Amino acid sequence: MAATSCRITYSVPPELVDIGVNLAHDSFAADRSQVIERALAAGVTHFLVTGATLDSSRSAIALARERSDIIRATAGVHPHHATELEHTQLPHLRELLQAPEVCAAGECGLDYFRNFSPPAEQLRAFGSQLELAAEVGKPVFLHQRDAHAEFVALLREHRPRLKGGVAHCFTGGIAELEDCLALDLYIGVTGWVCDERRGAQLREAVTRIPADRLLLETDAPYLLPRDLEPRPTSRRNEPMHLRHVLETVARHRGETVDALARTSTENARRLFGWP
C-alpha cells in the first residue's frame, strides 16, 4: 500500500507513546521502517504493538526484539478470533505473555457488533485471558464493541486480581466512561475523536477523562483521522498521525498540546512499566 503524502511540519514535537498500533499488519510489510521513521519525526518515540492472534502476537514480539529501544508488544486473542483460542492453545499464550517484551495481555474482550465468533466463545476466551493476565501479573489491553454490559460484568468479576488495564479505542459516552473508570481502567483515545459522523459522544466524554487516566493511540492502520489536512492519498493510518489525535483531544479538553503529551506519556509509563 502506498505511503501517505501528508506533510510532517512539527518542529520540536512532544514525546508521545502510541499505546495501540498494529505495526505487524501486512499493510506495513513493504515500508515498516519508513513508517517508524515518519512517526519518530512527528514525536512518537515509543510504540506498543498489538497482538490479536497467537501468530500476530509472535510477530509483535519479534518487532519488539528488533527495535527494543522503542517497541514493546501485547499478546492476546481478539474476540473476532475467539474460536481459535482453544484450551490447548492457552499454554502457548501463557508463554507469550511471559516474554519480557510483552507489556500487556490482549487485545482481548468482546465484540458483538460483528460477532465473527459466537458470543459464548467470546466470553470463554475473554475469561481465559483475564485469568492469564492475573496469573502473569500484566495489565489487560481491552476491546469492547456493542457488548458493554457483559464486558463490564466479566471485568468486575476479575478486576481484584488484575494489575490494571486500558479500554483500548474507547468510543463510548459518559455513562460507559464512568463504568470503565469505576473499574480503575485507563482510557485509550484514537482518531475516532476526529470523526464528525460518529465521534460526538466521544468528544463529550474526553472532557470527563481524569488527566491521570488518558492514553493516546492510533490503532493504525485503522481509524485514519477523517479531518487530516491535506488529505492523505492513502486510507492507511500511520502512527505519525498520533500528533493530530493529541491536538484534537487537547483542544476539546482545553489543554495545551505539551501538557497533554506529557501526562499521557506519564500514564503510559505508569500502566505498562515502560518506556
C-alpha distance (Angstrom), angle and dihedral (degrees) to the residues before:
residue distance angle dihedral
M1 . . .
A2 3.81 . .
A3 3.77 119.5 .
T4 3.77 118.8 -108.0
S5 3.79 118.2 -97.8
C6 3.80 93.9 -145.4
R7 3.81 110.2 136.1
I8 3.81 120.2 -119.8
T9 3.81 108.0 -138.8
Y10 3.82 102.6 160.3
S11 3.81 113.1 129.3
V12 3.82 107.2 -171.4
P13 3.81 101.8 -0.6
P14 3.79 120.4 -166.6
E15 3.79 118.4 -108.2
L16 3.80 110.4 -92.8
V17 3.80 136.0 -175.1
D18 3.81 117.5 -148.9
I19 3.80 98.3 -150.1
G20 3.82 94.5 -172.4
V21 3.79 121.7 37.2
N22 3.81 127.7 140.5
L23 3.80 96.3 -143.2
A24 3.80 91.4 155.5
H25 3.82 89.5 63.3
D26 3.80 116.1 121.5
S27 3.82 91.5 -119.3
F28 3.81 88.7 70.5
A29 3.80 96.1 48.3
A30 3.80 96.0 98.8
D31 3.81 99.4 45.8
R32 3.81 108.6 14.7
S33 3.81 93.5 133.0
Q34 3.80 91.7 52.4
V35 3.82 90.7 47.3
I36 3.79 89.5 54.6
E37 3.80 92.2 46.9
R38 3.81 92.1 51.0
A39 3.79 89.5 50.6
L40 3.80 92.3 49.1
A41 3.80 89.3 51.1
A42 3.82 88.2 54.0
G43 3.80 92.2 52.8
V44 3.81 99.6 -98.0
T45 3.78 98.2 136.6
H46 3.82 101.4 169.5
F47 3.80 135.2 34.1
L48 3.80 131.8 -159.9
V49 3.81 104.7 -155.9
T50 3.79 114.6 -149.5
G51 3.78 124.9 -128.8
A52 3.81 114.9 -153.9
T53 3.82 100.9 168.8
L54 3.78 133.1 19.1
D55 3.80 89.9 -97.8
S56 3.80 95.2 47.5
S57 3.81 89.4 46.0
R58 3.79 88.8 55.8
S59 3.80 89.3 49.4
A60 3.80 91.1 49.8
I61 3.80 90.4 51.4
A62 3.80 90.3 48.9
L63 3.81 90.1 53.8
A64 3.79 90.1 49.1
R65 3.78 90.0 52.9
E66 3.80 91.4 49.8
R67 3.82 93.3 49.9
S68 3.80 102.9 25.1
D69 3.80 89.7 156.4
I70 3.81 93.6 67.5
I71 3.83 111.1 8.5
R72 3.79 135.3 72.5
A73 3.81 129.4 167.3
T74 3.77 145.0 -137.3
A75 3.80 122.1 -141.4
G76 3.77 122.9 -151.6
V77 3.78 150.2 96.4
H78 3.80 120.9 -90.8
P79 3.82 115.9 -133.5
H80 3.81 89.0 -111.9
H81 3.82 86.3 67.5
A82 3.81 98.2 38.4
T83 3.80 93.3 121.6
E84 3.82 88.4 60.9
L85 3.80 92.7 60.6
E86 3.78 98.4 83.0
H87 3.80 122.0 172.2
T88 3.80 90.2 -100.5
Q89 3.82 90.1 58.0
L90 3.81 95.7 57.2
P91 3.84 94.7 84.7
H92 3.80 88.9 54.2
L93 3.80 91.3 51.3
R94 3.80 90.6 46.9
E95 3.80 89.4 54.3
L96 3.81 91.4 50.6
L97 3.80 91.7 48.7
Q98 3.79 90.5 54.4
A99 3.81 92.5 58.7
P100 3.82 110.7 113.9
E101 3.81 90.0 -130.7
V102 3.83 90.8 62.5
C103 3.80 114.8 92.7
A104 3.81 100.1 174.8
A105 3.80 145.0 16.3
G106 3.76 113.2 -113.3
E107 2.92 163.2 -17.3
C108 3.79 80.7 -128.2
G109 3.78 135.7 141.3
L110 3.79 140.5 83.3
D111 3.81 132.9 -47.8
Y112 3.79 115.6 -178.2
F113 3.82 92.6 162.1
R114 3.79 92.7 83.2
N115 3.82 102.9 9.2
F116 3.79 93.1 -154.9
S117 3.81 82.9 163.0
P118 3.82 120.5 36.2
P119 3.83 114.0 -97.6
A120 3.80 92.2 -115.7
E121 3.80 90.4 55.7
Q122 3.79 91.0 46.5
L123 3.80 91.2 53.2
R124 3.79 91.3 48.7
A125 3.81 93.9 49.2
F126 3.79 92.7 43.9
G127 3.80 92.6 50.9
S128 3.82 91.4 48.4
Q129 3.80 91.6 51.9
L130 3.80 92.7 48.0
E131 3.80 88.2 53.5
L132 3.81 91.2 49.7
A133 3.80 91.9 47.6
A134 3.80 90.1 53.6
E135 3.80 90.8 46.7
V136 3.82 95.4 52.6
G137 3.81 94.0 37.6
K138 3.79 98.5 -123.6
P139 3.82 128.8 131.8
V140 3.79 121.7 -106.4
F141 3.78 126.6 -111.3
L142 3.80 102.9 -148.1
H143 3.80 136.1 -155.3
Q144 3.78 124.8 -169.3
R145 3.78 132.2 167.9
D146 3.81 126.1 164.4
A147 3.81 90.2 -18.2
H148 3.79 102.7 85.3
A149 3.81 100.2 136.0
E150 3.81 96.4 49.8
F151 3.82 91.2 39.3
V152 3.80 91.8 55.5
A153 3.80 93.4 42.9
L154 3.81 93.8 54.1
L155 3.79 92.7 43.1
R156 3.79 91.3 50.0
E157 3.79 89.1 54.7
H158 3.80 93.0 53.3
R159 3.80 100.8 31.0
P160 3.85 98.2 95.9
R161 3.82 89.8 64.1
L162 3.80 97.9 41.2
K163 3.78 122.7 98.0
G164 3.81 91.9 -141.3
G165 3.75 139.3 -75.3
V166 3.77 150.8 -154.9
A167 3.79 129.6 -118.0
H168 3.80 93.1 -131.9
C169 3.80 117.6 -145.2
F170 3.79 92.9 1.7
T171 3.82 110.2 -160.0
G172 3.79 102.0 164.7
G173 3.76 134.6 108.7
I174 3.78 133.7 -110.7
A175 3.82 96.5 -71.1
E176 3.80 92.5 52.9
L177 3.79 90.1 44.2
E178 3.79 91.9 54.3
D179 3.81 90.5 51.9
C180 3.80 91.1 52.0
L181 3.80 93.0 46.5
A182 3.80 89.9 49.5
L183 3.81 86.0 59.6
D184 3.82 88.4 52.4
L185 3.80 92.6 -116.2
Y186 3.76 127.6 156.0
I187 3.81 115.6 -123.7
G188 3.81 121.0 -128.3
V189 3.81 115.5 -153.2
T190 3.81 122.6 -162.8
G191 3.79 137.1 177.6
W192 3.81 87.5 -71.1
V193 3.81 83.2 92.7
C194 3.83 87.9 65.6
D195 3.82 93.9 55.4
E196 3.81 110.7 107.8
R197 3.83 90.4 -164.6
R198 3.78 102.5 48.7
G199 3.79 108.0 11.3
A200 3.82 103.3 76.4
Q201 3.80 98.0 102.2
L202 3.79 91.2 43.6
R203 3.80 91.2 51.7
E204 3.80 87.9 55.0
A205 3.80 92.2 45.7
V206 3.82 95.5 50.9
T207 3.78 89.3 65.3
R208 3.84 87.9 61.5
I209 3.81 99.5 48.2
P210 3.83 109.8 109.6
A211 3.78 111.5 -116.7
D212 3.80 92.0 -118.7
R213 3.83 92.8 54.2
L214 3.82 103.0 50.3
L215 3.80 122.0 106.1
L216 3.81 129.5 176.6
E217 3.79 128.4 -139.0
T218 3.78 141.8 158.5
D219 3.83 102.3 -150.7
A220 3.82 83.7 -147.8
P221 2.99 133.9 -144.4
Y222 3.81 82.0 34.9
L223 3.82 130.6 60.4
L224 3.79 101.1 32.5
P225 3.83 104.8 -168.0
R226 3.79 106.8 -102.1
D227 3.81 95.4 -145.5
L228 3.80 99.8 56.6
E229 3.79 114.1 137.7
P230 2.95 122.2 -125.7
R231 3.79 90.6 32.0
P232 3.84 110.5 -120.5
T233 3.78 116.4 -116.8
S234 3.81 90.0 -132.4
R235 3.81 127.3 58.4
R236 3.79 89.6 -143.7
N237 3.78 111.9 113.2
E238 3.80 119.2 -137.7
P239 3.80 132.5 -162.3
M240 3.81 90.3 -115.0
H241 3.82 86.4 75.2
L242 3.80 90.7 67.1
R243 3.79 86.5 92.8
H244 3.81 89.1 62.3
V245 3.82 91.2 51.1
L246 3.80 88.7 49.4
E247 3.80 92.2 52.1
T248 3.81 92.7 47.7
V249 3.80 94.4 49.3
A250 3.80 92.0 44.8
R251 3.80 90.9 52.3
H252 3.80 93.2 51.7
R253 3.80 91.9 46.0
G254 3.79 93.9 46.5
E255 3.82 91.6 -121.8
T256 3.76 132.3 130.6
V257 3.77 117.2 -103.4
D258 3.80 91.4 -121.6
A259 3.80 93.8 51.0
L260 3.81 93.4 49.8
A261 3.81 92.0 45.1
R262 3.77 90.0 52.6
T263 3.81 96.3 48.4
S264 3.82 95.7 42.7
T265 3.81 90.3 50.8
E266 3.80 91.2 48.6
N267 3.80 89.0 50.0
A268 3.81 91.6 52.5
R269 3.78 90.8 51.0
R270 3.77 91.6 49.0
L271 3.80 96.3 49.1
F272 3.79 100.0 40.1
G273 3.81 99.8 30.1
W274 3.79 89.0 -126.0
P275 2.99 154.3 129.3
